[in-house]
Amino acid sequence: MFNTRSIVWVPLILFCCLSRSSFAAPDRKPNIIFFIADDLGYGDVGCFGQKLIRTPNIDRLASEGMRFTQHYSGNPVCAPSRCVLMTGKHSGHSFIRDNREVKPEGQFPIPENTLTLAKLLKQNGYTTAAFGKWGLGGPDSSGAPLRQGFDRFYGYNCQRLAHNLYPNFLWDNDHKVPLQNTAAELEQNLPKDADPKDPASYAGFTGKDYAPDLYAQQALRFIRENKGRPFFLFFPTVVPHLALQVPEDSLKEYEGKFPETPYTGGRGYVPQRTPRAAYAAMVTRMDRDLGRMLALIKELDLDENTILVFTSDNGPAPQDVGGVDPRFFDSNGPLRDGKGTVYEGGIRVPLIVRWKGKIKAGTTSKQVTGFEDWMPTLLELAHGKENVGDIDGISFAPVLLGRKVPERPFLYREFPASGGQQSIRVGNWKAVRKNLKPKDKSAPNLRLELYDLGNDVGETKDVSSQHPEVVAKLEKLMAEQHIPSKQFPFVALDKIRAN
């Protein structure tokens, strides 16, 4: 017998099918993975010219996304660079302007009411997490990650303690988690009676729990647990920052490939028998962590809904400190100097951004961008509605999506340490001041060096005497961009500002 009730169900089924396609909810906000290496040089990865260190996953990221050749970190050292990233304010306006430790653990904290990138993304519906090295406020301070917009944190709170990659503990949210490592001093010398070429002499400088492996595992777990909702994963790894420590399975890939002089201590950080092999192995192991993230987001079908950013917090560590050898690896590429300076090698860093289906694969941008730009850029890409307030950042989201934007009016940096430094870039003109805080307490050197980066990216020829009108213009801009800080006084610049 014919069932008339089936006549009712047919249109209902059709309506349900149509409603799912025709009346679907707007696309979910994109996930954001921000992977930031520590002291990685502009030339330390293959797609930026590295020849000796394998970085297949970073190189793949470049082939599938956009590579930026003129991206600048927030500062030439760790904490102030990250402050610029988190607040959207350049180093003449940001709260943290230098590394400063606060005992017993942590760095000088950002205030609790600081408007951070994590807070803004959280207000726009994101689940937020940080895995790696924090450095913007101790565990009990106003700057602790859980007080600055992060729902989840696992890793080092203190930058100094992160000088040991086999630490005694890490932080899991606000709980201290003991690890299976011996209590080792951060700076040690090889015993005088030890053979520097014998691997056994270095056994006491490693451990069982390698911190970068642990927080990488936590990051992967976070991705799995939050696959159904938009997330912001901040991954400030400590690699390849000193000390030169890496598990044996990674070290073996490079052992014997380079001429080596054992680093036996005496210049900070623990000894290392094969410092060049260790550095290369650290970078390649970090690359493996990135590869695992790429594989997981593909497995979870999140490839086309995830923005993945790879960059570095500043340039490479100085030559021979802790056994590191940036000259051998050409870590700076064509750039001058490295970490601790406002020359290009200290602040110009590799940047790759991938968003499958949205960012054209295999492209390169020469747009001048900086860490302060990430706050407005990511909020625009995430369809954020929150007011970012008074910031220095300029969104370069249109560049990522294939559109042109005006040239950045200027990019400013200052650093009250390492003799006191200041720089500004306008177009291809780059002005630099150094020795603004001489160690011998002599009068500061206010003379401005001028470089044409279009013809001299290595900053080898000071052309200030040939272009007095450019010097005058940049001096005025530099004076305007410095706001005095009670916490980080910079007397020479404060006086210029007052005048």
C-alpha positions as CSV (number, residue, x, y, z in Angstrom):
1,M,0.0,0.0,0.0
2,F,1.3,3.5,-1.0
3,N,2.5,5.5,2.2
4,T,1.5,9.1,1.8
5,R,3.7,10.1,4.7
6,S,6.7,9.6,2.4
7,I,5.5,12.5,0.3
8,V,6.2,14.8,3.4
9,W,9.7,13.4,4.0
10,V,11.0,13.9,0.5
11,P,10.7,17.7,0.4
12,L,11.9,17.8,4.0
13,I,15.1,15.9,3.1
14,L,15.6,18.1,0.0
15,F,15.1,21.2,2.2
16,C,17.7,20.0,4.7
17,C,20.2,19.3,1.9
18,L,19.6,22.7,0.4
19,S,19.8,24.5,3.7
20,R,23.2,23.0,4.5
21,S,24.7,24.3,1.2
22,S,22.6,27.5,0.5
23,F,22.4,28.8,4.0
24,A,25.8,27.6,5.4
25,A,27.5,29.6,8.1
26,P,30.4,31.9,7.1
27,D,33.8,30.3,6.8
28,R,35.5,29.7,10.1
29,K,38.2,32.1,11.1
30,P,41.6,30.8,10.0
31,N,43.9,29.1,12.4
32,I,47.2,30.9,13.0
33,I,50.5,29.2,13.8
34,F,53.3,31.7,14.4
35,F,56.6,29.8,14.5
36,I,59.5,32.0,15.6
37,A,63.0,30.8,15.8
38,D,65.5,32.2,18.3
39,D,68.7,33.9,17.0
40,L,68.3,32.4,13.5
41,G,70.2,34.3,10.9
42,Y,68.8,35.7,7.6
43,G,70.9,33.1,5.7
44,D,70.5,30.1,8.0
45,V,67.8,28.4,5.9
46,G,68.0,27.0,2.4
47,C,65.4,29.2,0.8
48,F,67.4,32.2,2.0
49,G,70.7,30.9,0.7
50,Q,72.0,28.4,3.2
51,K,74.2,25.7,1.6
52,L,75.4,23.6,4.6
53,I,72.3,23.1,6.8
54,R,69.3,21.1,5.7
55,T,65.9,22.8,6.1
56,P,63.6,20.9,3.8
57,N,60.3,21.8,5.5
58,I,61.1,25.5,5.8
59,D,62.1,25.4,2.1
60,R,58.8,23.6,1.3
61,L,56.9,26.3,3.2
62,A,58.5,28.9,0.9
63,S,57.6,26.9,-2.2
64,E,54.0,26.8,-1.0
65,G,53.7,30.3,0.3
66,M,55.3,33.8,0.2
67,R,58.8,34.7,1.1
68,F,59.6,38.2,2.4
69,T,63.1,39.4,1.8
70,Q,62.8,42.7,3.7
71,H,61.2,41.7,7.0
72,Y,62.4,43.2,10.3
73,S,62.3,41.8,13.8
74,G,61.2,44.1,16.6
75,N,64.7,44.5,18.1
76,P,68.2,43.0,17.9
77,V,67.6,41.0,21.1
78,C,65.0,38.6,22.4
79,A,62.6,40.2,25.0
80,P,62.1,43.7,23.3
81,S,61.7,42.1,19.9
82,R,58.9,39.9,21.3
83,C,57.3,42.9,23.0
84,V,57.1,44.7,19.6
85,L,55.5,41.6,18.1
86,M,52.9,41.3,20.9
87,T,52.0,45.0,21.2
88,G,52.3,46.4,17.7
89,K,54.5,49.2,18.9
90,H,58.0,49.8,17.6
91,S,61.0,49.9,20.0
92,G,60.8,53.7,20.5
93,H,57.3,53.3,21.9
94,S,57.1,49.8,23.3
95,F,57.3,49.0,27.0
96,I,60.2,46.5,27.0
97,R,63.3,47.9,25.3
98,D,66.1,45.7,26.5
99,N,66.6,42.3,28.1
100,R,66.4,42.6,31.9
101,E,66.2,39.7,34.3
102,V,64.2,39.8,37.5
103,K,65.3,37.3,40.1
104,P,64.6,34.6,40.9
105,E,63.1,33.8,37.5
106,G,61.9,35.8,34.5
107,Q,62.3,39.1,32.8
108,F,61.0,42.6,33.4
109,P,57.2,42.2,32.9
110,I,54.9,44.0,30.6
111,P,51.9,45.6,32.5
112,E,48.8,43.5,33.1
113,N,46.7,46.0,31.1
114,T,48.9,45.7,28.0
115,L,46.9,45.2,24.8
116,T,48.5,42.1,23.3
117,L,48.0,40.2,20.0
118,A,46.9,37.2,22.1
119,K,44.3,39.2,24.0
120,L,42.8,40.6,20.8
121,L,42.6,37.2,19.0
122,K,41.1,35.7,22.1
123,Q,38.4,38.5,22.1
124,N,37.8,37.5,18.5
125,G,36.9,33.9,19.3
126,Y,40.4,32.3,19.2
127,T,41.7,29.7,21.6
128,T,45.3,30.8,22.3
129,A,48.5,29.0,23.4
130,A,52.2,29.6,23.6
131,F,54.9,26.9,23.5
132,G,58.6,27.6,23.9
133,K,60.3,30.6,25.4
134,W,58.3,33.5,26.9
135,G,60.5,36.2,28.4
136,L,58.0,39.0,28.9
137,G,57.3,38.6,32.6
138,G,58.1,36.0,35.4
139,P,55.7,33.3,36.5
140,D,54.1,35.4,39.3
141,S,54.2,38.8,37.5
142,S,51.8,40.9,35.4
143,G,53.6,39.7,32.3
144,A,53.0,36.0,32.7
145,P,51.6,34.4,29.5
146,L,48.3,33.4,31.2
147,R,47.7,37.0,32.1
148,Q,48.5,38.3,28.6
149,G,45.9,36.5,26.6
150,F,47.0,32.9,26.4
151,D,44.8,30.1,27.5
152,R,47.7,27.6,27.5
153,F,51.4,27.8,28.1
154,Y,54.1,25.2,28.2
155,G,57.9,25.9,28.1
156,Y,60.4,28.3,29.6
157,N,59.3,31.4,31.3
158,C,62.8,32.8,31.8
159,Q,65.2,33.5,29.0
160,R,68.3,32.9,31.1
161,L,67.1,29.4,32.1
162,A,66.5,28.7,28.4
163,H,70.2,28.8,27.9
164,N,70.1,25.2,28.9
165,L,68.1,23.0,26.5
166,Y,68.2,20.2,29.1
167,P,66.6,22.2,32.0
168,N,65.6,20.9,35.4
169,F,62.0,22.0,34.8
170,L,59.5,23.7,32.5
171,W,56.3,25.5,33.1
172,D,52.9,23.9,32.3
173,N,50.5,26.8,32.6
174,D,51.3,28.1,36.1
175,H,52.7,24.7,37.4
176,K,56.4,23.9,37.5
177,V,57.0,20.4,35.9
178,P,60.3,18.7,36.9
179,L,62.3,17.0,34.1
180,Q,64.7,14.1,34.1
181,N,67.8,16.2,33.8
182,T,70.7,16.8,36.2
183,A,71.2,20.2,37.8
184,A,73.8,21.7,35.5
185,E,75.2,25.2,35.7
186,L,74.4,27.3,32.6
187,E,78.0,28.3,32.1
188,Q,80.7,25.7,32.6
189,N,84.2,24.8,31.4
190,L,85.4,21.4,30.4
191,P,87.6,20.0,33.3
192,K,91.3,20.7,32.6
193,D,92.1,17.0,32.7
194,A,89.4,16.1,30.2
195,D,90.2,15.2,26.6
196,P,88.3,17.8,24.5
197,K,88.1,15.3,21.6
198,D,86.5,12.5,23.6
199,P,82.7,12.4,23.5
200,A,82.7,11.0,27.1
201,S,84.1,14.3,28.3
202,Y,80.8,16.0,27.4
203,A,78.4,13.5,28.9
204,G,77.5,15.7,31.9
205,F,76.3,18.5,29.7
206,T,73.2,16.7,28.3
207,G,70.2,15.0,29.8
208,K,67.2,12.8,29.1
209,D,64.5,15.4,28.4
210,Y,65.2,17.8,25.5
211,A,63.0,20.8,26.1
212,P,62.3,21.7,22.4
213,D,61.0,18.1,21.9
214,L,58.7,18.4,24.9
215,Y,57.1,21.7,24.0
216,A,56.8,20.7,20.3
217,Q,54.8,17.6,21.5
218,Q,52.5,19.9,23.5
219,A,52.0,22.1,20.5
220,L,50.9,19.1,18.3
221,R,48.6,18.0,21.1
222,F,47.1,21.5,21.2
223,I,46.4,21.4,17.5
224,R,44.6,18.1,17.7
225,E,42.5,19.1,20.7
226,N,41.4,22.4,19.0
227,K,41.0,21.2,15.4
228,G,37.3,22.1,15.5
229,R,37.7,25.8,16.5
230,P,39.9,28.6,15.5
231,F,43.2,28.7,17.3
232,F,46.3,30.9,17.7
233,L,49.4,28.8,18.3
234,F,52.4,31.0,19.2
235,F,55.6,28.8,19.0
236,P,58.6,30.8,20.1
237,T,61.2,28.0,20.1
238,V,64.5,28.5,21.9
239,V,66.4,27.0,18.9
240,P,69.0,27.7,17.7
241,H,69.9,30.0,20.6
242,L,72.8,28.9,22.7
243,A,73.7,26.6,24.3
244,L,74.7,24.3,21.5
245,Q,72.9,21.2,22.7
246,V,71.0,18.6,20.6
247,P,70.2,14.9,20.9
248,E,72.7,12.4,19.5
249,D,70.3,11.1,16.8
250,S,70.3,14.6,15.2
251,L,74.0,15.3,15.8
252,K,75.0,12.2,13.9
253,E,73.6,13.7,10.7
254,Y,76.4,16.3,10.7
255,E,79.2,14.8,12.7
256,G,82.4,14.6,10.6
257,K,81.0,16.8,7.9
258,F,82.7,20.1,9.0
259,P,86.2,20.9,10.4
260,E,85.7,21.3,14.1
261,T,87.4,23.0,17.0
262,P,85.9,21.9,20.3
263,Y,84.3,24.6,22.4
264,T,85.5,24.0,25.9
265,G,83.7,26.8,27.7
266,G,85.0,30.1,28.9
267,R,82.8,32.4,26.8
268,G,79.5,31.5,28.3
269,Y,77.3,28.4,27.9
270,V,78.2,24.7,28.3
271,P,81.0,23.1,26.3
272,Q,80.3,21.3,23.0
273,R,82.8,18.9,21.2
274,T,81.4,19.6,17.7
275,P,79.9,23.1,17.8
276,R,79.4,23.4,14.0
277,A,77.7,20.1,13.7
278,A,75.6,20.8,16.8
279,Y,74.4,24.2,15.4
280,A,73.4,22.6,12.1
281,A,71.7,19.7,13.8
282,M,69.7,22.1,16.0
283,V,68.4,24.0,13.0
284,T,67.5,20.8,11.1
285,R,65.7,19.3,14.2
286,M,63.7,22.6,14.5
287,D,62.9,22.2,10.8
288,R,61.6,18.7,11.6
289,D,59.2,20.2,14.3
290,L,57.8,22.5,11.6
291,G,57.4,19.5,9.3
292,R,55.4,17.7,11.9
293,M,53.1,20.6,12.3
294,L,52.6,20.8,8.5
295,A,51.8,17.0,8.4
296,L,49.3,17.3,11.2
297,I,47.3,20.2,9.8
298,K,47.2,18.3,6.6
299,E,46.0,15.1,8.3
300,L,43.3,17.1,10.2
301,D,42.2,18.7,6.9
302,L,43.1,22.1,8.1
303,D,45.6,22.9,5.4
304,E,43.5,25.5,3.6
305,N,42.3,27.0,6.9
306,T,45.6,27.6,8.6
307,I,48.0,30.6,8.3
308,L,51.5,29.4,9.1
309,V,54.2,32.0,9.7
310,F,57.9,31.3,10.1
311,T,60.5,33.9,11.1
312,S,63.2,34.7,13.7
313,D,63.3,37.1,16.6
314,N,66.6,38.7,15.6
315,G,69.9,38.0,13.9
316,P,72.5,35.3,14.7
317,A,74.6,35.3,17.9
318,P,78.0,37.0,17.7
319,Q,81.0,35.1,16.4
320,D,82.6,32.6,18.8
321,V,80.2,33.3,21.7
322,G,79.4,29.9,23.2
323,G,81.0,28.2,20.3
324,V,78.7,29.5,17.6
325,D,80.2,30.2,14.2
326,P,78.0,32.4,12.0
327,R,80.9,33.2,9.6
328,F,81.3,29.5,8.7
329,F,77.6,29.1,7.9
330,D,77.3,32.5,6.3
331,S,74.4,33.0,8.7
332,N,74.0,36.7,7.9
333,G,74.0,36.1,4.1
334,P,74.9,39.5,2.6
335,L,74.0,41.5,5.7
336,R,76.2,43.4,8.2
337,D,76.8,42.2,11.8
338,G,74.2,40.3,13.8
339,K,72.4,40.0,17.1
340,G,72.8,43.0,19.3
341,T,73.1,45.6,16.5
342,V,70.6,47.6,14.5
343,Y,72.6,47.0,11.3
344,E,70.7,44.8,8.9
345,G,72.2,41.5,10.1
346,G,70.8,42.2,13.6
347,I,67.2,42.9,12.7
348,R,66.5,41.8,9.1
349,V,65.2,38.2,9.4
350,P,63.7,35.5,7.2
351,L,60.0,35.4,6.8
352,I,57.7,32.9,5.1
353,V,53.9,32.9,5.2
354,R,51.8,30.1,3.9
355,W,48.0,30.0,3.6
356,K,47.0,27.4,1.0
357,G,44.5,28.6,-1.5
358,K,44.8,32.3,-0.3
359,I,48.5,33.1,-0.6
360,K,50.0,32.4,-4.0
361,A,52.6,29.6,-3.8
362,G,56.2,30.2,-4.6
363,T,56.0,34.0,-4.5
364,T,58.5,36.6,-3.1
365,S,57.7,40.0,-1.7
366,K,60.2,42.9,-1.3
367,Q,57.7,44.9,0.8
368,V,59.3,46.4,3.9
369,T,57.5,44.9,7.0
370,G,58.2,44.6,10.7
371,F,57.1,42.8,13.8
372,E,54.9,45.7,14.8
373,D,52.8,44.9,11.6
374,W,51.7,41.5,12.7
375,M,49.0,42.7,15.1
376,P,46.9,44.5,12.5
377,T,47.8,42.0,9.7
378,L,46.7,38.9,11.6
379,L,43.6,40.7,12.9
380,E,42.6,41.7,9.4
381,L,43.1,38.2,8.1
382,A,41.1,36.8,11.0
383,H,38.3,39.3,10.3
384,G,38.9,40.8,13.7
385,K,36.6,43.5,15.0
386,E,38.5,44.8,18.0
387,N,40.2,48.2,18.0
388,V,43.9,47.7,18.1
389,G,44.4,51.2,19.7
390,D,47.4,53.4,19.2
391,I,50.0,51.2,17.5
392,D,52.8,51.7,14.9
393,G,52.0,48.5,12.9
394,I,50.6,48.7,9.4
395,S,48.6,45.7,8.0
396,F,50.3,44.0,5.1
397,A,47.4,41.5,4.7
398,P,46.8,42.9,1.1
399,V,50.3,42.0,0.2
400,L,49.8,38.4,1.4
401,L,46.6,38.2,-0.7
402,G,48.3,39.4,-3.9
403,R,47.5,43.1,-3.8
404,K,49.8,46.1,-3.8
405,V,50.0,48.6,-0.9
406,P,51.9,51.9,-0.5
407,E,55.5,51.8,0.5
408,R,56.0,51.8,4.3
409,P,56.7,55.5,5.3
410,F,59.5,54.4,7.7
411,L,60.7,51.6,9.9
412,Y,62.3,52.7,13.2
413,R,64.4,50.8,15.7
414,E,66.3,51.7,18.9
415,F,68.3,49.7,21.4
416,P,69.7,51.2,24.7
417,A,72.3,48.5,25.1
418,S,75.5,47.4,23.3
419,G,76.7,51.0,23.4
420,G,73.3,52.5,22.6
421,Q,71.9,52.4,19.0
422,Q,69.3,53.9,16.8
423,S,68.2,53.3,13.2
424,I,65.5,54.3,10.7
425,R,64.8,53.2,7.2
426,V,62.9,55.3,4.6
427,G,62.7,53.7,1.2
428,N,66.2,52.5,0.6
429,W,67.8,55.0,2.9
430,K,69.0,53.6,6.2
431,A,70.3,55.8,9.0
432,V,72.2,54.4,11.9
433,R,73.6,55.9,15.1
434,K,75.8,53.9,17.5
435,N,77.8,54.7,20.7
436,L,74.9,56.7,22.1
437,K,75.7,55.2,25.5
438,P,79.5,54.8,25.5
439,K,80.9,52.3,28.2
440,D,83.6,54.8,29.1
441,K,80.9,57.4,29.9
442,S,82.3,59.8,27.3
443,A,79.9,62.1,25.4
444,P,77.5,60.2,23.1
445,N,78.3,60.0,19.4
446,L,75.3,61.7,17.6
447,R,76.8,61.4,14.2
448,L,74.5,59.7,11.8
449,E,75.7,57.0,9.3
450,L,73.7,56.8,6.0
451,Y,73.5,53.8,3.7
452,D,71.7,53.2,0.4
453,L,70.3,49.7,0.8
454,G,69.2,49.5,-2.8
455,N,72.9,49.5,-3.8
456,D,74.6,48.5,-0.6
457,V,72.6,46.0,1.4
458,G,75.8,45.1,3.3
459,E,76.0,48.7,4.7
460,T,79.6,49.0,3.7
461,K,79.7,52.6,2.5
462,D,78.6,55.5,4.6
463,V,77.3,58.2,2.2
464,S,76.1,60.7,4.8
465,S,78.5,63.4,3.6
466,Q,77.1,63.2,0.1
467,H,73.4,63.5,1.1
468,P,73.0,66.2,3.9
469,E,69.4,66.8,3.0
470,V,68.5,63.1,3.6
471,V,70.5,63.1,6.8
472,A,68.5,66.1,8.1
473,K,65.2,64.5,7.2
474,L,66.0,61.2,8.9
475,E,67.4,62.9,12.0
476,K,64.1,64.7,12.4
477,L,62.1,61.5,12.0
478,M,64.4,59.7,14.5
479,A,63.9,62.4,17.1
480,E,60.1,62.2,16.7
481,Q,59.9,58.4,17.1
482,H,61.6,58.1,20.5
483,I,59.3,58.4,23.5
484,P,61.3,58.5,26.8
485,S,60.9,55.5,29.1
486,K,61.2,55.6,32.9
487,Q,61.9,51.8,32.9
488,F,64.5,51.9,30.1
489,P,66.1,55.4,30.1
490,F,68.1,56.4,27.1
491,V,69.6,59.8,28.0
492,A,71.1,60.8,24.7
493,L,67.8,60.3,22.9
494,D,65.7,61.7,25.7
495,K,67.7,65.0,25.4
496,I,67.2,65.1,21.7
497,R,63.5,64.6,22.2
498,A,63.3,67.3,24.8
499,N,65.0,69.8,22.4
